[in-house]
Amino acid sequence: MKAKNRIPESKTYVTFRIINNIFMGFLAFICLVPMINVLATSFSSSLAVSAGEVKLWPIGFNLYSYKFVVSNSAFWRAMWVSVKRVVLGSTINVILCILTSYPLSKDSRVFKGRNIYTWYIFITMLFGGGLIPGYLVVSWTHLLNTIWAMIIPGAVNAWNVILMLNFFRQLPKALEEAAFIDGAGQWTILWKIVVPLSKPVIATIALFCMVGHWNDWFSAFIYIGSPKGYPLQTYLYSLLSMDMTKITGIPQNIMNEISKVNNKTLTSAQVFVGAFPILLVYPFLQKYFTKGIVLGSVKG
């Protein structure tokens, strides 16, 4: 019955939809090709990879590279640093973003200094202090060679604050007024009313922070002096320019298998294993993306 009541689509709209689907499918394919190539390379033999024969399908299928990854203590140490950084960094980012955005979302009659703080935060999006002042601040605060050097300097992201405060402004004011009448204070309203209603934007910003911390390699490269403190991405970056034979901590039985792989298959395996956790998290938060971005981007 529903199919009979549907309004017939025009030929122009059908044509647009077909072309749009083909175009989006092509873009998706372009995005997936590098990942498929990395995955195929990690499963291929070193001879096929060296000869440039591997494209989108493994040649000489084997698991030697993954055996090396599993047995390499340096890789798992870097993975653990990355996990700690993502958990600590994302939690701090989201909490500080909420605490900064909530007062800024209030009317200027409630928070008189709102415009000054908003402009101050906005200006930081246009102008940065630079690498040397940033390094001096981290050094003078004794954060060098600690995990906090990768978290504290970027703890409050201006773009995330603006996204979240615009989302807060979309929430019904009647809820806050009813809570005030019942005797609730600002802290109670924030954590028991505003935050539960803001799951889409919080999930969106949490994902941004997680991906940002997971993919960032430069801050550790600057602020961490010992490779033992490197997160996974910095470890992989250093691995790209390192002679595989100089990597330490490899058991003797694995050394025999390393002769069956080369730098490219080894790096591909570690890149894929390193990207796998964030690929697992993304589908669970993706459903909040549209609502979180759209409502947070609308000026209240």
N, C-alpha and C positions, 0 to 999 in steps of 0.2 A: 504493500500500500504506500509506504514511504517513497519507494522508487517512482511510482506513478505521479506523486505530487511534486517531485523535484522540478525546479525551473530548468529548462534545457539550456545548456551552455552554448554561447555563440562560437562560431568557427574561429574567430580571432582569439578568443580566450583559450580555446583548446590548443590552438597553434602555439600561443604564448606559453602555455603550461608545458607542452612537449619540449619546446626549445629550452625553457628554463630548467626542466629536469635533466635534459642532456648536458646543459652547461654546468649545472651543479654537480652532476655525476663526473664530468670531466675534471672539475676542480678537486673533487674528492679523490679521484684517481691520481692526480698529480701530487696531492698531499701524501697519499699512501705509498707511492712508488719508492721514495727513499727508504721508508721503514721496511718495506718488503725486500728491498735490495740488501739492507743491513742484515735482516733475518736470514736471507738466503746465503749471504756471505759467511755468516757465523756457522752455518751447517755444512759448508762446502770444504773440499780438500784444499790444502795450501797450493798445490800445483795448479788447480783450476782457477783459483783466485789470482795467483801470480800471472797466469796467462790471460787474465781479463775475460774469461769465458762465462763468469757468473753474472746473470742479469736479475731475473725475478724468480729463479728456481734453483735450489741447491744442486751442485754437481759434485759427485763423490761424497755423498751424505755421510757425516760422522759427527760425533759429539765431543771430540777432543778439546775444543775451545771451551765448552761449558764445563768439562771436567777440571780444566785449569782454573776457571773462575771459581768454582765451588771450593777448590782446595787452596786458593790464594788468600792468606790471612789479611794481606794489605787491602784487598778489595772489600772484604767484609768489615774491616775496621773503618774504611771510608764510608761504607754503606751505613754503619751504625752512627757515625758522625752526622751523616745526612738526615737520618731518621730523627736524631735528637734535635737537629737544627730545625727541621720542618715542624715537629711537634711544639717545641718551645717558641720558635719564631712566629708560627701562625697563631698560636694561642695569644701571645703578647700583642701581635698586630691587631687581631680582632677585638680584644678587650680594650686596648687603647683607642682604637678607631671608634668603638661604641661610646666610650667615655668622652671623647673629643666631639663627636658628632651630635650627641644628644643636647648639650646646652646650646650649640650653635644652631640647632633646628628650632629653637624657641624664638618667639617674637622679640624684637628689640626692646619692647616695654618690660618684658620679663627678664631678659638678660641684656643689660644696657651696653656692655662692651662687645656684643656679638659681631658688629660690623668690623671693628678693629681686628679681632682675632680671625675673622673670615678672610679679610684682605691679607693679613699676615701669612696665613696658610696658602692663599692663592699665589702670592708673590714667590713662594718657595717652589712653585711649579714652573715659574718662568726663569728664575735665576738660581744657580747652585754655587756652593762655595768652591768646588773643584776638588781634585784628588789630594793635593798637598795639605790644604787646611783640614780636610777630612782625616787624613792620616795623622796629623798633629793632634787633633782632638782625641782620636782613639788611643794614641800613644800617651797623652797627658792624663787620660782617665784610666790608664793601666789596663786597657782591654786587649792589648796586643797578645797574640798567641792564645787567646781564649775563644770559646765558642760565642761569647757575647759580642765580640768584635764583628761577627757576621750578622748579629740580630739587632743590637741596640741602635746603631746609626740609622737604620731604615725602619725603626719600629712604628713610626707614624707616617703613613703614605698619604700625601695631600689629595691625590685623586680619589682614593678610597674614602677619605673623610667626606669629600663633597658628594660622592655617590650615596653614601649612607645618610648624610643629613638631609638630602633631597628626598630619600625614601621615608625618613621619619616625618617629614612635613606632610606626606600624603596620608598619614594615619588620622583617623577621625578624632577631632579635638574633644568630642563629647565623651569619649572614654576617659580621658584625663580629667575632665571636669567632674564626671561622676565619681572617679577615684578620690579627687580632692574633697568632695562633699562627704565621702565615707571616711575621711581622715588620713588618707594615704599621703606620704611624702614623695619627693622627687625620686629617691632611691627605689622606693617600692614601685612607683609607676614605671620606672625604667626597666627593672629586672622582671617584674611580674606582668606587665602589660605591653610595653613597647618591644622588648626583646623577643617574647614569644610570637608577636605579630610580624616580626621582621626576619623570619627564617629565610625567605628568598634572598634578600640582599646580604645577610650574614653568611649564608652558604656560598654565594657568589664571591664575596670578598675573601672568605676562607680558602676557596679554591685558587683565587688569584695569588694569595700569599703562599700557599703550599707549592704551587707551580714555580713561583718566583724563587722561593728558597731552594727548591729542589734543583732548578736549572742554573742557579747562580754559581759561577766558579771564580769570578774575578775578585770578590771581596776576600775570599780565603787566600787567593794568590798574593794579595797585597798585605793582609793583616796576619796571616799565619806563617810562622817561620819554618816549622817542622812539617814534613810530609805526613807525619803521624796524625796531625790535626786536620788534614785535608778532608773536606766532604767528597762525596763520590764524583761529582762533576769536575772538581779541580784535580782529583786523582786521575780521572780519565784524560783530562787535558794534558797533564804531565806525562801520561803514558804514551800519548801520541808522538811525543818528541823524544821518547826514551828507547834505548836499545833493549829489546826484550831480554837479552841475555844478562842484563845488569839488574833485573828485578830480583829482589831478595825474598826469602821466606818461602821458597818453593820446595816441597818435599822431593826427594830423589826419584821416587817412583813416577812423579808427575813430570820430572825433567825429561824422562824418556819419551813421554807423550808430547811434550812441547816441540820436539823435533818434527812432529807430524803437522804442526800448525805454523802460521806466520803472524806477523804483527797485525795484519789486516783482519784475519779471521778472529784473532784474539780480541782485538779492540771492538769488532762488531758484536761479539758475544757479550762483552761487558757493557757496551752501550745499550744493547737490548735488555739485558738484565737490569740495568740502571733505570731504564725508562718504564719497565714493567709495573712497578708500584703505582706510579702516577696514572698509568693507563687503567689500573684497577679502580682507583678512586674516582676518576672523572665521570663514569656513567651514573654513579649514585648522586652526584651533585649537579649534573647537567640539566636535570628537570627544573632546577630553580633559576637557571641562567636567564631565560627570557624575561620572567617577571622581575627578577632582581635588577637586571640591567635597565629595562624599560622604565620601571617606576622610579628607580634611583637616578635616572638621567633626566627626568621631567622636572623642570624648575617649579617649586611650590610658590 
